[in-house]
Amino acid sequence: MGTVILLNNNEMTVIEDICEADFLDMKHDLSNDDTAYISWYEDYDTAYGY
């Protein structure tokens, strides 16, 4: 599980507790959008979060 940070059109979205497979699907969907930045961080301690 991890945390996704998505920056697109001056908006920031943070999604917590997401699996890497879902992140890769999102990244693939945004691959043609030059204005979007997406990053995934693995949560090593699920009790703490990110």
N, C-alpha and C positions, 0 to 999 in steps of 0.2 A: 504494500500500500504506500501511497505517496501523496504529495501535494502538487497541484498544477497551478502555474501562474500564466495567465493569458493577458497580453496587452494588445488591444486592437482599437483603432479609432479613438485614441485618448481615453479609453476605458480599461480598467484593470479588473480581472476576475480571478478569484482564488477559489480553487476547489480542493477540499481536503478529503482524505480517505478514498482515493481513486486508485485503481490498479493500473499497472504499466501498460497493459493491453488496451485499456480504454484511452489512455494518453496517446498511444501510438495511432489509434483510430482518429483521434482529434487532430493530431499532427498531420496525418495523411490528408484529412479533409481541408486543412488550412495550407497545404503545400503550395498552392497556386496564388495565395494571397500574400503579396509582398509587404503589406502594412501590418501584418500580425506577427507577434513574437509569442512563442509558447515554450515553457520550460517545465520540467518535471523533477522533483526532489524526492528521494526515497526517505520515508519516515523510519528511522532505525528504532525509535522508542515510541510505540503506539500510545503509551500512557501520556506522553508529553505532547504529541502532535508533531509539529515541525520545529 
